[in-house]
Amino acid sequence: MSDNVFISFLEKFDESPFCVRGRDEYRIGEGESEFVVNLKKQISMHSLITSTSLALGEAYMDGELEIEGDLYHALNCFLGQIFQNESAYGPILFPTVNAVDKSG
């Protein structure tokens, strides 16, 4: 996956400004960066689309993604926006929940 595809995906999380460092450095959102995401290895787009929170969490635990700054603030920014936009991202982030027949 190219940096451009990954950055385009992360631009959806622009509520709080942050910086992403990989091969190059990118700024997401407006204003001074509140934290920095250091990307040591690309995360597969399939993983991000299947479960954004799980893909980011696994990358962090595997040392493929590091956060400079307040980790809890960064998590709050990402997870807050993911769950705030559940209706928009619902079919992508929660496919098993959305696949359940709700007709009763």
VEXDOLUM-374520 format. One record per residue: residue number from 1; y, z, x of N, C-alpha, C, O, CB in turn; residue in three letters. Coordinates in nm, 4 decimals, decimal comma. Each point is the difference from the previous one (the first is absolute). Glycine has a CB too. Layout:
[pt NUM; [Y; Z; X]; [Y; Z; X]; [Y; Z; X]; [Y; Z; X]; [Y; Z; X]; 'ALA']
...
This chain:
[pt 1; [-0,1176; 0,0000; 0,0853]; [0,1176; 0,0000; -0,0853]; [0,1227; 0,0000; 0,0890]; [0,0050; 0,0731; 0,0989]; [-0,1273; 0,0488; -0,2844]; 'MET']
[pt 2; [0,2189; -0,2011; 0,1523]; [0,1215; -0,0059; 0,0799]; [0,0917; 0,1168; -0,0338]; [-0,0098; 0,0605; -0,1068]; [-0,0092; -0,3106; 0,1184]; 'SER']
[pt 3; [0,1085; 0,2801; 0,0821]; [0,0982; 0,1055; -0,0242]; [0,0804; -0,0289; -0,1259]; [0,0314; 0,0916; -0,0760]; [-0,0180; -0,0479; 0,3223]; 'ASP']
[pt 4; [0,0203; -0,1715; -0,2691]; [0,0839; -0,0354; -0,1145]; [-0,0641; 0,0365; -0,1324]; [0,0689; 0,0465; -0,0908]; [0,0258; -0,2302; 0,2252]; 'ASN']
[pt 5; [-0,2243; 0,1639; -0,1473]; [-0,0708; 0,0333; -0,1245]; [0,0013; 0,1517; -0,0194]; [0,0275; 0,0492; -0,1095]; [-0,1758; -0,2549; 0,1314]; 'VAL']
[pt 6; [0,1186; 0,2785; 0,0848]; [-0,0019; 0,1464; -0,0074]; [0,1390; 0,0545; -0,0318]; [0,0137; 0,0893; -0,0836]; [-0,2042; -0,0838; 0,2474]; 'PHE']
[pt 7; [0,2926; -0,0580; -0,0986]; [0,1373; 0,0456; -0,0237]; [0,0420; -0,0336; -0,1431]; [0,0642; 0,0817; -0,0660]; [-0,0082; -0,1126; 0,3111]; 'ILE']
[pt 8; [-0,0909; -0,0868; -0,2932]; [0,0316; -0,0364; -0,1390]; [-0,0628; 0,0992; -0,0968]; [0,0617; 0,0380; -0,0996]; [-0,0479; -0,2802; 0,1648]; 'SER']
[pt 9; [-0,1364; 0,2840; -0,0359]; [-0,0666; 0,0992; -0,0839]; [0,0755; 0,1331; 0,0053]; [0,0244; 0,0612; -0,1040]; [-0,2467; -0,1752; 0,1435]; 'PHE']
[pt 10; [0,2593; 0,1593; 0,0806]; [0,0680; 0,1287; 0,0142]; [0,1411; 0,0001; -0,0590]; [0,0527; 0,1063; -0,0328]; [-0,1871; -0,0684; 0,2375]; 'LEU']
[pt 11; [0,1950; -0,1536; -0,2184]; [0,1349; -0,0067; -0,0569]; [0,0047; 0,0504; -0,1437]; [0,1077; 0,0293; -0,0518]; [-0,0606; -0,2220; 0,2012]; 'GLU']
[pt 12; [-0,1617; 0,2028; -0,2134]; [-0,0059; 0,0562; -0,1354]; [0,0285; 0,1501; 0,0006]; [0,0327; 0,0581; -0,1035]; [-0,1984; -0,2350; 0,0402]; 'LYS']
[pt 13; [0,1530; 0,2390; 0,1801]; [0,0185; 0,1442; 0,0138]; [0,1349; 0,0297; 0,0640]; [0,0073; 0,0718; 0,0997]; [-0,2560; -0,0396; -0,0803]; 'PHE']
[pt 14; [0,3550; -0,0870; -0,0763]; [0,1321; 0,0058; 0,0615]; [0,0916; 0,1087; -0,0553]; [0,1197; 0,0006; 0,0289]; [-0,1449; -0,2403; 0,0106]; 'ASP']
[pt 15; [-0,0289; 0,3304; -0,1176]; [0,0821; 0,1056; -0,0591]; [0,0665; 0,0866; 0,1071]; [0,1160; 0,0388; -0,0143]; [-0,2676; -0,0380; -0,1846]; 'GLU']
[pt 16; [0,0784; 0,0292; 0,3053]; [0,0545; 0,0724; 0,1147]; [-0,0101; -0,0926; 0,1202]; [-0,1066; -0,0556; 0,0262]; [0,0404; 0,2842; -0,1210]; 'SER']
[pt 17; [0,1757; -0,2460; 0,1685]; [-0,0039; -0,0921; 0,1139]; [-0,0884; 0,0526; 0,1134]; [0,0018; 0,1188; 0,0321]; [0,2278; -0,1960; -0,0935]; 'PRO']
[pt 18; [-0,3063; -0,0136; 0,1209]; [-0,0827; 0,0364; 0,1141]; [-0,0170; -0,1212; 0,0904]; [0,0354; -0,1122; -0,0363]; [-0,1561; 0,2875; -0,1001]; 'PHE']
[pt 19; [0,0670; -0,1509; 0,2521]; [-0,0189; -0,1037; 0,1003]; [-0,1499; -0,0164; 0,0241]; [-0,0746; 0,0979; -0,0019]; [0,2998; -0,0466; 0,1104]; 'CYS']
[pt 20; [-0,2690; -0,1747; -0,0859]; [-0,1387; -0,0284; 0,0322]; [-0,0025; -0,0651; 0,1380]; [0,0689; -0,0988; 0,0253]; [-0,1332; 0,0720; -0,2717]; 'VAL']
[pt 21; [-0,0164; 0,0844; 0,3343]; [-0,0157; -0,0568; 0,1334]; [-0,1435; -0,0478; 0,0164]; [-0,0950; 0,0765; -0,0164]; [0,2754; 0,0748; 0,1101]; 'ARG']
[pt 22; [-0,1937; -0,2772; -0,0614]; [-0,1287; -0,0610; 0,0320]; [0,0253; -0,0840; 0,1226]; [0,0422; 0,0505; 0,1041]; [-0,1264; -0,0525; -0,3468]; 'GLY']
[pt 23; [0,0583; -0,1262; 0,2297]; [0,0377; -0,0921; 0,1083]; [0,1516; -0,0071; 0,0113]; [0,0549; -0,0128; 0,1094]; [-0,2655; -0,1218; -0,1451]; 'ARG']
[pt 24; [0,2762; 0,1431; -0,0771]; [0,1460; 0,0004; -0,0082]; [0,0428; 0,1223; -0,0794]; [-0,0838; 0,0790; -0,0436]; [0,0951; -0,3326; 0,0573]; 'ASP']
[pt 25; [0,1177; 0,2691; -0,0321]; [0,0514; 0,1121; -0,0781]; [0,0687; -0,0536; -0,1246]; [0,0778; -0,0951; 0,0071]; [-0,0488; 0,2354; 0,2014]; 'GLU']
[pt 26; [-0,0578; -0,0792; -0,3219]; [0,0545; -0,0424; -0,1286]; [0,0606; 0,1203; -0,0709]; [-0,0502; 0,1119; 0,0110]; [-0,1198; -0,2984; -0,0280]; 'TYR']
[pt 27; [0,2779; 0,1621; -0,0555]; [0,0637; 0,1040; -0,0791]; [-0,0263; -0,0297; -0,1471]; [0,0222; -0,1115; -0,0474]; [0,1575; 0,1497; 0,2242]; 'ARG']
[pt 28; [-0,2272; 0,0631; -0,2476]; [-0,0261; -0,0113; -0,1433]; [0,1013; 0,0865; -0,0722]; [0,0188; 0,1163; 0,0356]; [-0,2666; -0,1604; 0,0007]; 'ILE']
[pt 29; [0,3133; -0,0112; -0,1375]; [0,0986; 0,0748; -0,0764]; [0,1372; -0,0036; 0,0648]; [0,0180; -0,0528; 0,1097]; [-0,2000; 0,1992; -0,1910]; 'GLY']
[pt 30; [0,2772; -0,0896; 0,0113]; [0,1396; 0,0014; 0,0447]; [0,0365; 0,1364; 0,0558]; [-0,0392; 0,1026; -0,0556]; [0,0974; -0,2760; -0,1158]; 'GLU']
[pt 31; [0,0158; 0,1753; 0,2801]; [0,0468; 0,1259; 0,0579]; [-0,0777; 0,0381; 0,1246]; [-0,0840; -0,0754; 0,0492]; [0,1516; 0,1484; -0,2758]; 'GLY']
[pt 32; [-0,0374; 0,0458; 0,2762]; [-0,0637; 0,0499; 0,1212]; [-0,1453; 0,0377; -0,0281]; [-0,0306; 0,0633; -0,1011]; [0,2531; 0,0199; 0,1851]; 'GLU']
[pt 33; [-0,3102; -0,1224; 0,0059]; [-0,1430; 0,0277; -0,0173]; [-0,0266; 0,1497; -0,0054]; [0,0510; 0,0757; 0,0825]; [-0,1054; -0,2887; 0,0364]; 'SER']
[pt 34; [-0,0254; 0,2553; -0,2160]; [-0,0354; 0,1405; -0,0160]; [-0,1263; 0,0354; 0,0771]; [-0,0241; 0,1172; 0,0288]; [0,1322; -0,1196; -0,2528]; 'GLU']
[pt 35; [-0,1890; -0,0977; 0,2578]; [-0,1205; 0,0190; 0,0806]; [-0,0406; -0,1348; 0,0561]; [0,0529; -0,1036; -0,0402]; [-0,1284; 0,3017; -0,0998]; 'PHE']
[pt 36; [-0,0187; -0,1962; 0,2334]; [-0,0488; -0,1230; 0,0635]; [-0,1513; -0,0055; -0,0174]; [-0,0699; 0,0988; 0,0223]; [0,2608; -0,0991; 0,1475]; 'VAL']
[pt 37; [-0,2401; -0,1158; -0,2096]; [-0,1430; -0,0252; -0,0091]; [-0,0379; -0,0834; 0,1224]; [0,0428; -0,1147; 0,0130]; [-0,0434; 0,1250; -0,2706]; 'VAL']
[pt 38; [-0,0794; 0,0475; 0,3468]; [-0,0504; -0,0732; 0,1164]; [-0,1370; -0,0549; -0,0346]; [-0,0945; 0,0754; -0,0232]; [0,2250; 0,0707; 0,1851]; 'ASN']
[pt 39; [-0,1401; -0,2774; -0,1652]; [-0,1242; -0,0664; -0,0368]; [-0,0719; -0,0435; 0,1268]; [0,0415; -0,0948; 0,0667]; [0,0571; 0,0169; -0,2866]; 'LEU']
[pt 40; [-0,2057; 0,1474; 0,2522]; [-0,0777; -0,0281; 0,1212]; [-0,0965; -0,1162; -0,0215]; [-0,0332; -0,0723; 0,0940]; [0,0521; 0,3133; -0,0287]; 'LYS']
[pt 41; [-0,0634; -0,2584; -0,1884]; [-0,0950; -0,1062; -0,0350]; [0,0311; -0,0449; -0,1423]; [0,0329; 0,0821; -0,0856]; [-0,2138; 0,0119; 0,2409]; 'LYS']
[pt 42; [0,1705; -0,2234; -0,1803]; [0,0262; -0,0528; -0,1333]; [-0,0981; 0,0580; -0,1015]; [-0,1178; 0,0192; 0,0299]; [0,2076; -0,2304; 0,0720]; 'GLN']
[pt 43; [-0,0400; 0,2384; -0,2208]; [-0,0822; 0,0462; -0,1115]; [-0,0313; -0,1223; -0,0854]; [0,0884; -0,0814; -0,0271]; [0,0156; 0,3168; 0,0283]; 'ILE']
[pt 44; [-0,2276; -0,2483; -0,0430]; [-0,0362; -0,1190; -0,0775]; [0,0726; -0,0007; -0,1341]; [0,0139; 0,1029; -0,0662]; [-0,2389; -0,1085; 0,1784]; 'SER']
[pt 45; [0,2700; -0,1116; -0,1494]; [0,0703; -0,0150; -0,1272]; [-0,0937; 0,0322; -0,1159]; [0,0436; 0,0546; -0,1014]; [0,1066; -0,2296; 0,2027]; 'MET']
[pt 46; [-0,2770; 0,1422; -0,0874]; [-0,0970; 0,0319; -0,1042]; [-0,0035; 0,1506; -0,0245]; [-0,0010; 0,0446; -0,1147]; [-0,1357; -0,2469; 0,1779]; 'HIS']
[pt 47; [0,1348; 0,2807; 0,0447]; [-0,0018; 0,1458; -0,0127]; [0,1281; 0,0504; -0,0652]; [-0,0036; 0,0892; -0,0847]; [-0,1431; -0,0739; 0,2873]; 'SER']
[pt 48; [0,2599; -0,0728; -0,1628]; [0,1277; 0,0429; -0,0573]; [0,0080; -0,0296; -0,1491]; [0,0501; 0,0812; -0,0778]; [0,0574; -0,1195; 0,2991]; 'LEU']
[pt 49; [-0,1568; -0,0773; -0,2600]; [0,0066; -0,0371; -0,1416]; [-0,1012; 0,0791; -0,0821]; [0,0280; 0,0384; -0,1135]; [0,0487; -0,2681; 0,1783]; 'ILE']
[pt 50; [-0,1945; 0,2541; -0,0071]; [-0,1042; 0,0739; -0,0708]; [0,0437; 0,1438; -0,0265]; [-0,0111; 0,0487; -0,1125]; [-0,1634; -0,1940; 0,2193]; 'THR']
[pt 51; [0,2238; 0,2126; -0,0044]; [0,0499; 0,1369; -0,0156]; [0,0989; 0,0281; 0,1116]; [-0,0387; 0,0344; 0,1116]; [-0,1769; 0,0415; -0,2218]; 'SER']
[pt 52; [0,3425; -0,0907; 0,0792]; [0,1056; 0,0179; 0,0988]; [-0,0052; 0,1379; 0,0631]; [0,0055; 0,0121; 0,1224]; [0,1353; -0,1725; -0,2490]; 'THR']
[pt 53; [-0,1511; 0,2637; 0,0459]; [0,0015; 0,1361; 0,0534]; [-0,1212; 0,0254; 0,0892]; [0,0128; 0,0643; 0,1043]; [0,1119; 0,0123; -0,3076]; 'SER']
[pt 54; [-0,2410; -0,1257; 0,1641]; [-0,1202; 0,0182; 0,0803]; [0,0095; -0,0776; 0,1315]; [-0,0362; 0,0526; 0,1053]; [-0,0970; -0,0193; -0,3157]; 'LEU']
[pt 55; [0,1814; -0,1572; 0,2056]; [0,0118; -0,0823; 0,1211]; [0,0970; 0,0635; 0,0991]; [-0,0289; 0,0062; 0,1195]; [-0,0214; -0,2123; -0,2543]; 'ALA']
[pt 56; [0,1646; 0,2531; 0,0863]; [0,0968; 0,0643; 0,0889]; [-0,0542; 0,1319; 0,0535]; [0,0194; 0,0319; 0,1173]; [0,1674; -0,1404; -0,2440]; 'LEU']
[pt 57; [-0,2541; 0,1849; 0,0423]; [-0,0581; 0,1273; 0,0428]; [-0,1078; -0,0192; 0,1051]; [-0,0046; 0,0732; 0,0989]; [0,0549; 0,0199; -0,3230]; 'GLY']
[pt 58; [-0,1370; -0,1912; 0,2034]; [-0,1054; -0,0267; 0,0976]; [0,0585; -0,0485; 0,1321]; [-0,0460; 0,0406; 0,1068]; [-0,1109; -0,0955; -0,2938]; 'GLU']
[pt 59; [0,2572; -0,0309; 0,1806]; [0,0639; -0,0491; 0,1229]; [0,0626; 0,1158; 0,0764]; [-0,0067; 0,0043; 0,1228]; [0,0513; -0,2268; -0,2318]; 'ALA']
[pt 60; [0,0163; 0,3168; 0,0366]; [0,0594; 0,1169; 0,0644]; [-0,1085; 0,0863; 0,0652]; [0,0139; 0,0402; 0,1155]; [0,1749; -0,0434; -0,2831]; 'TYR']
[pt 61; [-0,2954; 0,0313; 0,0948]; [-0,1078; 0,0846; 0,0515]; [-0,0721; -0,0651; 0,1187]; [-0,0485; 0,0699; 0,0889]; [0,0203; 0,0257; -0,3189]; 'MET']
[pt 62; [0,0212; -0,2281; 0,2314]; [-0,0656; -0,0728; 0,1087]; [0,0929; -0,0231; 0,1197]; [-0,0418; -0,0584; 0,1000]; [-0,1026; -0,0519; -0,2709]; 'ASP']
[pt 63; [0,2692; 0,1553; 0,1615]; [0,0946; -0,0171; 0,1096]; [0,0586; -0,1398; 0,0090]; [0,0627; -0,0346; 0,1002]; [-0,1878; 0,2079; 0,0194]; 'GLY']
[pt 64; [0,1055; -0,2544; -0,2233]; [0,0520; -0,1365; -0,0006]; [0,1434; -0,0043; -0,0516]; [0,0687; -0,1012; 0,0141]; [-0,3010; 0,0151; -0,0478]; 'GLU']
[pt 65; [0,2765; 0,1946; -0,0251]; [0,1343; 0,0116; -0,0547]; [0,0502; 0,1399; 0,0337]; [-0,0688; 0,0988; -0,0259]; [0,0209; -0,2655; -0,1632]; 'LEU']
[pt 66; [0,1666; 0,1754; 0,2461]; [0,0600; 0,1289; 0,0321]; [0,1368; 0,0074; -0,0664]; [0,0666; -0,1014; -0,0208]; [-0,1921; 0,1144; 0,2414]; 'GLU']
[pt 67; [0,1652; 0,1082; -0,2530]; [0,1305; 0,0234; -0,0613]; [0,0864; 0,0791; 0,0972]; [-0,0404; 0,1058; 0,0482]; [-0,0602; -0,1096; -0,2812]; 'ILE']
[pt 68; [0,2195; -0,0478; 0,2614]; [0,1006; 0,0739; 0,0764]; [0,0954; 0,0589; -0,1019]; [0,0589; -0,0729; -0,0798]; [-0,0786; -0,0780; 0,2869]; 'GLU']
[pt 69; [0,0351; 0,2804; -0,2050]; [0,0835; 0,0673; -0,0979]; [-0,0860; 0,0914; -0,0844]; [-0,1114; 0,0358; 0,0382]; [0,2723; -0,2286; -0,0420]; 'GLY']
[pt 70; [-0,1087; 0,2297; -0,1097]; [-0,0668; 0,0933; -0,0895]; [-0,1129; -0,0714; -0,0761]; [0,0259; -0,0814; -0,0887]; [0,1887; 0,2152; 0,0659]; 'ASP']
[pt 71; [-0,3390; -0,1026; 0,0583]; [-0,1158; -0,0630; -0,0634]; [0,0010; 0,0216; -0,1510]; [-0,0267; -0,0930; -0,0761]; [-0,1041; 0,1261; 0,2870]; 'LEU']
[pt 72; [0,1613; 0,0882; -0,2545]; [-0,0017; 0,0299; -0,1435]; [0,1061; -0,0791; -0,0755]; [-0,0222; -0,0412; -0,1139]; [-0,0631; 0,2695; 0,1664]; 'TYR']
[pt 73; [0,1994; -0,2492; 0,0100]; [0,1047; -0,0809; -0,0630]; [-0,0471; -0,1456; -0,0123]; [0,0189; -0,0633; -0,1039]; [0,1608; 0,2169; 0,1980]; 'HIS']
[pt 74; [-0,2407; -0,2057; 0,0123]; [-0,0496; -0,1379; -0,0036]; [-0,1061; -0,0154; -0,1086]; [0,0032; -0,0955; -0,0775]; [0,0451; 0,0701; 0,3236]; 'ALA']
[pt 75; [-0,1428; 0,1204; -0,2514]; [-0,1035; -0,0044; -0,1040]; [0,0617; 0,0046; -0,1395]; [-0,0402; -0,0745; -0,0893]; [-0,1199; 0,1865; 0,2463]; 'LEU']
[pt 76; [0,2576; -0,0240; -0,1742]; [0,0669; 0,0124; -0,1283]; [0,0674; -0,1314; -0,0402]; [-0,0041; -0,0397; -0,1164]; [0,0393; 0,2838; 0,1615]; 'ASN']
[pt 77; [0,0262; -0,3102; 0,0518]; [0,0666; -0,1276; -0,0288]; [-0,0998; -0,1058; -0,0449]; [0,0216; -0,0675; -0,1006]; [0,1544; 0,1239; 0,2688]; 'CYS']
[pt 78; [-0,2859; -0,0710; -0,0933]; [-0,1001; -0,1003; -0,0352]; [-0,0728; 0,0355; -0,1287]; [-0,0038; -0,0793; -0,0942]; [-0,0234; 0,0278; 0,3358]; 'PHE']
[pt 79; [-0,0300; 0,1701; -0,2451]; [-0,0803; 0,0377; -0,1162]; [0,0848; 0,0143; -0,1255]; [-0,0440; -0,0347; -0,1096]; [-0,1142; 0,1502; 0,2623]; 'LEU']
[pt 80; [0,2787; -0,0649; -0,1368]; [0,0904; 0,0120; -0,1146]; [0,0257; -0,1343; -0,0643]; [-0,0021; -0,0118; -0,1225]; [0,1081; 0,2087; 0,2290]; 'GLY']
[pt 81; [-0,0819; -0,2980; -0,0253]; [0,0251; -0,1328; -0,0549]; [-0,1265; -0,0636; -0,0555]; [0,0053; -0,0705; -0,1007]; [0,1813; 0,0444; 0,2623]; 'GLN']
[pt 82; [-0,2997; 0,0501; -0,0976]; [-0,1260; -0,0565; -0,0510]; [-0,0262; 0,0532; -0,1404]; [-0,0261; -0,0780; -0,0916]; [-0,0671; 0,0594; 0,3266]; 'ILE']
[pt 83; [0,0997; 0,1495; -0,2529]; [-0,0327; 0,0587; -0,1287]; [0,1125; -0,0155; -0,1016]; [-0,0251; -0,0022; -0,1205]; [-0,1203; 0,1631; 0,2395]; 'PHE']
[pt 84; [0,2682; -0,1716; -0,0715]; [0,1137; -0,0246; -0,0894]; [-0,0136; -0,1386; -0,0627]; [0,0367; -0,0204; -0,1157]; [0,1120; 0,1713; 0,2554]; 'GLN']
[pt 85; [-0,2009; -0,2446; -0,0636]; [-0,0157; -0,1378; -0,0470]; [-0,1416; -0,0279; -0,0480]; [-0,0451; -0,1145; 0,0027]; [0,2233; 0,0450; 0,1557]; 'ASN']
[pt 86; [-0,2478; 0,1724; -0,2019]; [-0,1400; -0,0155; -0,0403]; [-0,0165; -0,1097; -0,1042]; [-0,0985; -0,0738; 0,0037]; [0,0607; 0,3151; 0,0460]; 'GLU']
[pt 87; [0,1319; -0,2535; -0,1422]; [-0,0153; -0,1025; -0,1024]; [0,0118; -0,1392; 0,0608]; [-0,0681; -0,0926; -0,0439]; [0,1605; 0,2506; -0,1275]; 'SER']
[pt 88; [-0,0071; -0,1738; 0,2714]; [0,0150; -0,1304; 0,0645]; [-0,1170; -0,0295; 0,0927]; [-0,0490; -0,1128; 0,0054]; [0,2972; 0,1362; -0,0200]; 'ALA']
[pt 89; [-0,2933; 0,0794; 0,0880]; [-0,1072; -0,0187; 0,0964]; [-0,1361; 0,0373; -0,0564]; [-0,1016; -0,0187; 0,0668]; [0,2652; 0,0622; 0,1132]; 'TYR']
[pt 90; [-0,1673; 0,0083; -0,3003]; [-0,1233; 0,0509; -0,0584]; [-0,1216; -0,0882; 0,0173]; [-0,1021; 0,0473; 0,0498]; [0,2442; 0,0638; -0,2091]; 'GLY']
[pt 91; [-0,1356; -0,2374; 0,1204]; [-0,1187; -0,0846; 0,0134]; [-0,0460; -0,0169; 0,1451]; [-0,1184; -0,0221; 0,0254]; [0,1921; -0,0966; -0,2305]; 'PRO']
[pt 92; [0,0185; 0,1288; 0,2988]; [-0,0349; -0,0170; 0,1408]; [-0,0489; 0,1314; 0,0596]; [-0,1029; 0,0028; 0,0674]; [0,2721; -0,1870; -0,0476]; 'ILE']
[pt 93; [-0,0966; 0,2927; -0,0439]; [-0,0307; 0,1271; 0,0646]; [-0,1104; 0,0785; -0,0695]; [-0,0697; 0,0790; 0,0638]; [0,3034; -0,0737; 0,0121]; 'LEU']
[pt 94; [-0,2499; -0,0264; -0,2053]; [-0,0981; 0,0768; -0,0756]; [-0,0905; -0,0928; -0,0801]; [-0,0049; 0,0105; -0,1226]; [0,1653; 0,1822; 0,1095]; 'PHE']
[pt 95; [-0,2327; -0,2844; 0,0800]; [-0,0773; -0,1000; -0,0738]; [-0,1100; 0,0586; -0,0867]; [-0,0262; -0,0529; -0,1081]; [0,0760; -0,1025; 0,2904]; 'PRO']
[pt 96; [-0,1150; 0,2621; -0,1395]; [-0,1087; 0,0552; -0,0806]; [0,0535; 0,0692; -0,1243]; [-0,0628; -0,0048; -0,1057]; [-0,0738; 0,0335; 0,3124]; 'THR']
[pt 97; [0,2511; 0,0349; -0,1949]; [0,0610; 0,0660; -0,1157]; [0,0430; -0,1043; -0,1015]; [-0,0183; 0,0192; -0,1202]; [0,0962; 0,1719; 0,2645]; 'VAL']
[pt 98; [-0,0201; -0,3029; -0,0966]; [0,0485; -0,1034; -0,0892]; [-0,1114; -0,0834; -0,0593]; [0,0198; -0,0675; -0,1011]; [0,1870; 0,0626; 0,2324]; 'ASN']
[pt 99; [-0,3245; 0,0085; -0,0694]; [-0,1112; -0,0795; -0,0503]; [-0,0689; 0,0685; -0,1185]; [-0,0757; -0,0640; -0,0730]; [0,0437; -0,0300; 0,3033]; 'ALA']
[pt 100; [0,0577; 0,2229; -0,2495]; [-0,0622; 0,0740; -0,1101]; [0,0553; -0,0505; -0,1322]; [0,1212; -0,0147; -0,0152]; [-0,1523; 0,2180; 0,1619]; 'VAL']
[pt 101; [-0,0560; -0,2296; -0,2414]; [0,0412; -0,0468; -0,1315]; [0,0711; 0,1129; -0,0717]; [-0,0600; 0,1041; -0,0268]; [-0,1321; -0,2675; 0,0160]; 'ASP']
[pt 102; [0,3191; 0,1441; -0,0205]; [0,0792; 0,1037; -0,0650]; [0,0077; -0,0180; -0,1499]; [0,0794; 0,0671; -0,0660]; [0,0513; -0,0467; 0,2731]; 'LYS']
[pt 103; [-0,2117; -0,1099; -0,2629]; [0,0063; -0,0269; -0,1435]; [-0,0692; 0,1068; -0,0828]; [0,0107; 0,0012; -0,1226]; [-0,0029; -0,2419; 0,1756]; 'SER']
[pt 104; [-0,0798; 0,3319; 0,0154]; [-0,0588; 0,1115; -0,0723]; [-0,1423; -0,0180; -0,0198]; [-0,0653; 0,0855; -0,0597]; [0,2716; -0,0477; -0,0494]; 'GLY']
